[in-house]
């Protein structure tokens, strides 16, 4: 085997290193962008469209995840890979759009009161926590699947898939609940 082959022990170690680094760096960068006192000077009118786009992307990712599940249950591995790669790509596009929006636009406050406020914050907090930890098992599962390490893929997917599905669905629910309060 070649030394740079990702299936070699050294290559696999590099892949794991990248997965860990990305899984730590992305939530830190997102947190910094969310909580930084001064926003970047990108706040043109176009950025206020991004939450709507993000909801569409999350909805499409949800569909891709469900279609991927259907295909793997039909033992259609090529279609499963295509569906999961679509979901993975949509997740990457979502992340870029999310970062651009939150780096440049002020945060929106939920205006609901009473029980709906509690429901909103329970969904939001679980969404945020699971989104922060989801990247690691998603990246591992994707790597194992694409590298043909199906036993390991299946073990990780047992946890990664339901978390990823919850995050995509709850992201849309959070959007629908807060969208009446968006300014811009």
Backbone bond lengths (Angstrom), bond angles and torsions (degrees), N, CA, C in turn:
res aa  C-N    CA-C-N  psi(-1)  N-CA   C-N-CA  omega(-1)  CA-C   N-CA-C  phi
1 X - - - 1.452 - - 1.519 110.49 -
2 X 1.311 115.40 149.79 1.456 119.80 177.14 1.524 109.40 -74.11
3 X 1.322 115.56 151.51 1.461 120.47 -178.84 1.528 111.95 -66.43
4 X 1.334 117.77 -27.95 1.459 119.43 -177.86 1.526 113.19 -94.76
5 X 1.303 118.05 4.97 1.460 122.84 179.11 1.535 108.88 -68.21
6 X 1.347 116.90 131.05 1.470 119.30 -176.72 1.514 113.06 -69.41
7 X 1.330 117.35 -13.65 1.463 118.69 177.84 1.524 111.99 -89.32
8 X 1.328 117.36 -9.31 1.461 119.45 175.37 1.523 108.53 -74.31
9 X 1.331 118.78 157.02 1.472 119.51 179.30 1.526 113.00 -55.65
10 X 1.318 117.65 -42.05 1.471 120.21 179.50 1.529 110.60 -67.75
11 X 1.330 116.56 -41.40 1.463 120.67 178.75 1.513 112.03 -65.27
12 X 1.335 115.77 -41.02 1.457 119.76 179.08 1.529 110.96 -66.46
13 X 1.315 116.54 -36.57 1.466 120.92 177.54 1.533 110.56 -62.26
14 X 1.337 116.26 -39.92 1.471 120.80 176.95 1.530 110.74 -63.70
15 X 1.327 115.91 -43.84 1.463 120.26 179.47 1.528 109.80 -60.65
16 X 1.323 117.03 -46.54 1.473 120.68 177.75 1.521 110.65 -59.19
17 X 1.323 116.45 -41.55 1.461 120.27 178.58 1.518 111.78 -59.97
18 X 1.327 115.89 -44.03 1.468 119.95 177.97 1.529 111.64 -65.71
19 X 1.314 116.55 -40.84 1.467 120.21 179.43 1.526 110.06 -62.18
20 X 1.313 117.57 -45.11 1.464 121.18 178.49 1.523 110.43 -63.63
21 X 1.326 116.95 -46.45 1.474 120.61 -178.45 1.528 111.21 -61.12
22 X 1.316 116.87 -46.39 1.472 120.60 179.94 1.523 110.29 -65.09
23 X 1.331 116.79 -41.13 1.471 121.55 -178.29 1.525 112.33 -65.27
24 X 1.314 117.39 -26.31 1.467 121.55 177.11 1.520 110.46 -89.14
25 X 1.330 116.84 -44.12 1.464 121.14 -174.78 1.530 112.95 -65.86
26 X 1.307 117.39 -42.64 1.472 120.06 -174.81 1.536 111.61 -61.64
27 X 1.339 120.67 -51.12 1.466 118.31 178.24 1.535 113.46 -62.33
28 X 1.329 117.37 -33.71 1.465 119.86 178.01 1.526 110.46 -66.26
29 X 1.323 116.97 -46.84 1.466 120.48 178.82 1.523 110.63 -61.51
30 X 1.318 117.28 -43.65 1.468 120.75 179.35 1.531 110.13 -61.87
31 X 1.328 117.74 -44.20 1.474 121.03 179.09 1.523 111.09 -61.96
32 X 1.310 116.63 -42.87 1.479 120.09 178.67 1.521 109.95 -60.99
33 X 1.326 116.86 -46.04 1.462 120.21 -178.86 1.529 112.00 -65.70
34 X 1.319 116.55 -36.18 1.464 119.64 179.57 1.525 112.11 -67.95
35 X 1.328 116.05 -38.95 1.455 119.81 -171.85 1.514 115.07 -104.25
36 X 1.331 117.73 2.86 1.461 117.62 179.50 1.529 109.10 -69.37
37 X 1.349 115.84 138.30 1.464 119.48 -174.39 1.527 113.58 -66.33
38 X 1.326 117.86 -37.69 1.464 120.88 -179.77 1.523 108.60 -107.63
39 X 1.314 115.73 129.39 1.461 120.43 179.73 1.524 109.97 -84.76
40 X 1.329 116.57 157.07 1.454 121.10 176.36 1.519 109.80 -67.40
41 X 1.298 115.80 154.47 1.463 120.03 -177.09 1.526 111.40 -83.67
42 X 1.324 115.46 55.39 1.466 121.35 175.56 1.522 110.55 -109.09
43 X 1.315 115.48 -2.98 1.462 121.04 -170.05 1.523 112.75 -68.46
44 X 1.301 114.17 59.45 1.448 120.11 170.09 1.522 106.45 -82.30
45 X 1.284 117.09 171.21 1.461 120.14 -178.60 1.528 113.33 -59.09
46 X 1.325 117.57 -30.24 1.460 120.49 -175.07 1.521 113.00 -63.30
47 X 1.346 119.20 -29.25 1.461 119.28 -177.03 1.523 112.26 -67.57
48 X 1.317 117.26 -21.11 1.468 120.01 -178.95 1.526 112.46 -74.86
49 X 1.324 115.94 -8.49 1.462 121.15 173.66 1.527 111.13 -83.33
50 X 1.322 117.33 -20.62 1.465 121.22 -173.05 1.533 114.80 -60.61
51 X 1.343 121.15 -39.64 1.463 117.83 177.49 1.530 112.57 -59.66
52 X 1.322 116.25 -36.11 1.472 119.95 178.23 1.539 109.68 -67.15
53 X 1.331 115.57 -43.73 1.460 120.54 176.84 1.527 110.53 -61.64
54 X 1.326 116.66 -41.67 1.468 120.60 -179.87 1.526 111.52 -61.37
55 X 1.327 116.87 -37.73 1.465 119.75 177.83 1.529 110.76 -65.49
56 X 1.320 116.55 -39.06 1.465 120.62 177.14 1.527 110.04 -65.44
57 X 1.333 116.48 -43.35 1.466 120.56 179.42 1.531 110.32 -62.71
58 X 1.336 116.79 -45.00 1.466 120.10 178.35 1.526 111.45 -62.79
59 X 1.314 116.65 -39.35 1.470 120.19 177.72 1.523 110.43 -63.03
60 X 1.319 116.37 -44.45 1.469 120.72 178.80 1.532 110.86 -64.88
61 X 1.334 117.04 -38.30 1.466 120.48 177.34 1.525 110.47 -64.21
62 X 1.328 117.03 -39.21 1.459 120.97 176.96 1.524 110.36 -59.96
63 X 1.323 115.98 -46.27 1.465 120.57 178.76 1.534 110.09 -61.50
64 X 1.329 117.25 -44.34 1.468 120.56 179.54 1.526 111.16 -61.95
65 X 1.334 117.14 -39.45 1.466 120.31 177.69 1.528 111.34 -64.39
66 X 1.322 116.76 -43.75 1.467 120.36 179.98 1.533 111.39 -67.19
67 X 1.325 116.53 -39.22 1.464 120.72 177.30 1.526 109.65 -66.05
68 X 1.334 116.14 -39.81 1.470 120.36 176.80 1.521 111.96 -59.94
69 X 1.332 116.54 -41.06 1.464 121.17 176.67 1.529 110.39 -63.12
70 X 1.322 116.04 -44.55 1.461 120.25 177.94 1.535 110.45 -57.40
71 X 1.326 116.47 -48.44 1.463 120.03 -177.03 1.529 112.70 -64.36
72 X 1.314 117.84 -39.26 1.467 118.03 -179.60 1.521 110.20 -69.70
73 X 1.329 117.20 -32.69 1.470 119.52 176.12 1.531 111.62 -69.28
74 X 1.330 116.26 -22.71 1.466 121.00 175.37 1.529 110.96 -89.70
75 X 1.336 115.59 1.71 1.470 123.13 -177.76 1.532 112.07 61.34
76 X 1.324 116.02 30.33 1.460 122.27 177.63 1.535 107.11 -98.26
77 X 1.315 115.34 82.41 1.470 121.28 -173.34 1.529 112.54 -64.29
78 X 1.340 119.96 -43.03 1.479 118.02 178.58 1.542 112.82 -60.16
79 X 1.321 116.78 -42.39 1.469 119.68 178.74 1.532 110.58 -68.84
80 X 1.330 117.05 -36.73 1.465 121.14 176.08 1.523 110.27 -60.80
81 X 1.327 116.29 -47.93 1.472 120.13 178.84 1.521 111.07 -59.67
82 X 1.321 116.76 -41.96 1.473 120.27 179.43 1.520 110.92 -63.60
83 X 1.315 116.96 -42.81 1.468 120.78 179.59 1.526 111.31 -64.59
84 X 1.324 115.84 -44.14 1.462 119.50 -178.06 1.526 111.27 -71.09
85 X 1.318 116.93 -33.84 1.468 119.76 175.42 1.524 109.81 -67.27
86 X 1.324 117.02 -36.83 1.464 120.79 175.17 1.527 110.08 -62.30
87 X 1.333 117.14 -47.16 1.466 120.93 178.13 1.523 110.72 -60.62
88 X 1.327 116.77 -41.85 1.462 122.22 179.43 1.530 110.45 -63.43
89 X 1.318 116.91 -45.82 1.470 121.30 178.17 1.521 112.01 -63.26
90 X 1.328 116.08 -42.13 1.470 119.78 177.23 1.528 110.58 -62.54
91 X 1.327 116.27 -38.19 1.464 120.14 177.03 1.518 111.82 -62.04
92 X 1.326 116.67 -39.86 1.467 120.71 178.68 1.529 111.23 -66.68
93 X 1.332 116.72 -43.52 1.468 120.57 177.90 1.534 109.49 -63.80
94 X 1.331 116.53 -43.00 1.459 120.56 177.13 1.526 110.70 -56.61
95 X 1.315 116.65 -47.20 1.462 120.96 -176.68 1.524 111.04 -59.91
96 X 1.315 117.91 -43.91 1.464 121.23 178.26 1.529 110.18 -62.40
97 X 1.305 117.05 -47.04 1.462 121.52 -179.79 1.530 111.12 -62.71
98 X 1.317 116.33 -42.53 1.470 121.97 179.07 1.519 111.10 -61.59
99 X 1.321 116.58 -45.12 1.467 121.49 -179.71 1.530 110.19 -64.41
100 X 1.331 117.39 -45.54 1.472 120.44 179.54 1.527 109.95 -59.60
101 X 1.322 117.21 -46.10 1.468 120.03 -179.11 1.532 111.45 -61.95
102 X 1.326 116.33 -51.31 1.464 118.90 -174.98 1.526 113.52 -74.33
103 X 1.322 117.32 -17.02 1.460 120.45 174.75 1.525 111.52 -80.18
104 X 1.330 116.27 -18.36 1.460 118.61 -172.23 1.523 115.38 -122.75
105 X 1.300 118.61 -15.56 1.468 120.69 -176.85 1.531 109.81 -117.83
106 X 1.318 116.25 146.99 1.468 118.49 177.59 1.528 110.73 -67.44
107 X 1.321 115.82 153.01 1.466 120.52 178.57 1.514 110.26 -68.01
108 X 1.305 115.22 148.40 1.464 121.81 177.60 1.517 108.48 -99.37
109 X 1.312 116.32 136.78 1.460 121.91 179.26 1.523 109.30 -96.93
110 X 1.313 116.21 136.03 1.463 120.70 177.60 1.528 108.41 -71.31
111 X 1.308 116.89 131.74 1.458 121.44 -175.22 1.515 115.13 -101.44
112 X 1.321 117.43 -2.71 1.458 119.60 -179.11 1.524 111.37 -69.43
113 X 1.325 114.94 159.40 1.470 120.33 -179.01 1.520 110.24 -130.18
114 X 1.322 114.82 162.01 1.455 120.90 176.07 1.521 112.66 74.64
115 X 1.330 115.00 -142.73 1.462 121.87 -175.80 1.523 111.70 -61.04
116 X 1.330 117.17 -38.47 1.464 120.00 -177.84 1.527 110.71 -63.24
117 X 1.327 116.67 -32.91 1.471 121.39 177.10 1.533 110.29 -64.86
118 X 1.322 115.90 -43.92 1.469 120.66 178.07 1.524 110.28 -63.15
119 X 1.320 116.95 -45.24 1.464 121.37 179.04 1.530 109.87 -60.12
120 X 1.332 116.06 -46.01 1.463 120.65 179.64 1.531 111.04 -57.08
121 X 1.331 116.38 -49.21 1.469 118.88 -176.31 1.532 112.64 -70.53
122 X 1.317 118.16 -31.10 1.473 119.62 174.67 1.528 109.62 -64.58
123 X 1.324 117.03 -45.85 1.468 120.84 178.93 1.526 109.78 -65.10
124 X 1.334 117.01 -44.53 1.466 120.65 -178.83 1.527 111.81 -62.37
125 X 1.312 117.21 -46.87 1.471 120.34 -177.09 1.530 110.92 -66.04
126 X 1.331 116.84 -43.81 1.469 118.35 178.01 1.528 110.59 -65.51
127 X 1.325 116.17 -37.06 1.468 120.72 177.27 1.532 110.25 -61.37
128 X 1.317 117.42 -48.60 1.467 121.76 -178.12 1.527 110.92 -63.42
129 X 1.320 116.63 -47.76 1.474 119.90 -178.79 1.528 111.65 -61.92
130 X 1.315 116.37 -46.17 1.465 119.11 -179.53 1.526 111.92 -70.27
131 X 1.334 117.60 -34.84 1.464 120.00 176.56 1.528 110.62 -63.84
132 X 1.323 116.49 -36.45 1.468 120.60 -179.41 1.526 111.78 -67.44
133 X 1.329 116.91 -34.97 1.470 119.10 -178.54 1.531 112.69 -95.75
134 X 1.315 118.11 -12.20 1.471 121.56 -174.15 1.518 113.85 -68.03
135 X 1.313 117.12 -31.26 1.453 119.59 -172.71 1.528 112.53 -59.70
136 X 1.321 117.45 -41.39 1.467 120.40 -178.28 1.533 112.28 -60.22
137 X 1.331 119.32 -55.53 1.473 117.04 179.97 1.530 113.34 -67.66
138 X 1.334 117.72 -29.56 1.469 119.81 177.50 1.527 109.91 -65.05
139 X 1.320 116.31 -47.75 1.467 119.69 179.35 1.526 111.48 -62.54
140 X 1.333 116.44 -41.93 1.467 119.95 177.43 1.529 110.64 -61.21
141 X 1.316 116.46 -48.97 1.463 120.73 -178.64 1.526 111.04 -60.41
142 X 1.321 115.97 -43.03 1.463 119.79 -179.97 1.528 110.53 -63.74
143 X 1.319 116.24 -45.63 1.467 120.41 178.06 1.532 111.01 -59.57
144 X 1.327 116.90 -50.75 1.464 119.72 -178.35 1.524 111.22 -60.01
145 X 1.324 116.73 -41.41 1.461 119.86 179.64 1.516 112.36 -64.89
146 X 1.324 116.84 -45.38 1.464 120.37 -178.59 1.528 111.99 -71.93
147 X 1.328 116.73 -27.58 1.470 120.51 179.47 1.530 111.77 -85.46
148 X 1.346 117.48 -0.86 1.458 120.89 179.15 1.523 113.57 76.22
149 X 1.298 117.54 18.64 1.473 122.17 178.02 1.537 107.32 -93.88
150 X 1.321 114.96 71.67 1.455 121.30 -168.03 1.525 114.59 -68.96
151 X 1.324 118.32 -33.26 1.470 119.96 178.30 1.532 109.38 -64.26
152 X 1.330 116.30 -46.80 1.461 120.40 178.87 1.530 110.69 -67.18
153 X 1.336 115.96 -38.80 1.466 121.40 178.02 1.530 110.00 -56.80
154 X 1.317 115.17 -49.11 1.466 120.63 -177.96 1.531 111.89 -61.69
155 X 1.332 117.61 -39.22 1.467 121.44 179.14 1.521 111.53 -64.07
156 X 1.326 117.41 -42.93 1.463 121.24 -178.74 1.525 111.04 -73.34
157 X 1.328 116.25 -38.67 1.468 120.76 -177.97 1.527 111.69 -61.66
158 X 1.315 116.17 -30.55 1.464 120.27 178.22 1.537 110.99 -52.59
159 X 1.334 116.72 -31.67 1.472 121.62 179.69 1.528 111.46 -103.14
160 X 1.324 116.56 -40.69 1.465 120.57 -174.69 1.525 112.16 -65.85
161 X 1.327 116.97 -43.88 1.465 119.98 -174.39 1.538 113.13 -61.17
162 X 1.338 119.50 -52.20 1.465 117.45 -178.85 1.536 112.70 -64.69
163 X 1.326 116.62 -33.24 1.469 118.59 177.47 1.523 109.81 -66.31
164 X 1.322 116.48 -47.27 1.463 121.20 -179.51 1.526 110.79 -61.27
165 X 1.316 116.86 -44.09 1.461 120.90 179.11 1.527 110.72 -62.62
166 X 1.329 117.04 -44.16 1.470 120.18 177.81 1.527 111.05 -60.94
167 X 1.320 116.99 -42.93 1.463 120.79 -178.09 1.532 110.71 -63.93
168 X 1.332 117.97 -41.63 1.468 119.24 -179.85 1.525 111.06 -68.51
169 X 1.315 117.02 -41.77 1.473 119.99 -179.82 1.529 110.74 -69.66
170 X 1.330 117.23 -47.31 1.469 119.74 -178.31 1.525 111.36 -65.73
171 X 1.336 117.93 -29.46 1.459 120.52 175.51 1.519 111.45 -61.68
172 X 1.317 116.53 -41.48 1.467 120.81 178.17 1.529 110.01 -68.69
173 X 1.320 117.24 -41.20 1.472 120.79 178.80 1.527 110.28 -62.03
174 X 1.331 116.98 -45.57 1.467 120.69 177.90 1.527 110.09 -59.59
175 X 1.330 116.41 -44.35 1.472 120.08 177.66 1.534 111.34 -58.49
176 X 1.324 116.24 -48.00 1.470 119.33 -178.48 1.524 111.58 -62.50
177 X 1.321 116.17 -34.48 1.466 119.36 -179.14 1.530 112.52 -75.35
178 X 1.328 117.87 -34.57 1.470 120.35 -176.48 1.527 113.53 -94.83
179 X 1.317 118.07 -16.81 1.464 120.81 -174.25 1.536 114.44 -56.56
180 X 1.328 120.17 -32.11 1.472 116.99 176.80 1.534 113.99 -65.12
181 X 1.320 116.98 -14.41 1.467 120.98 -176.04 1.520 113.16 -102.31
182 X 1.341 116.90 1.51 1.458 119.55 178.54 1.520 109.57 -68.24
183 X 1.329 114.56 138.19 1.469 121.04 171.96 1.505 108.48 -93.99
184 X 1.306 114.89 -161.38 1.481 119.02 174.64 1.440 110.26 82.64
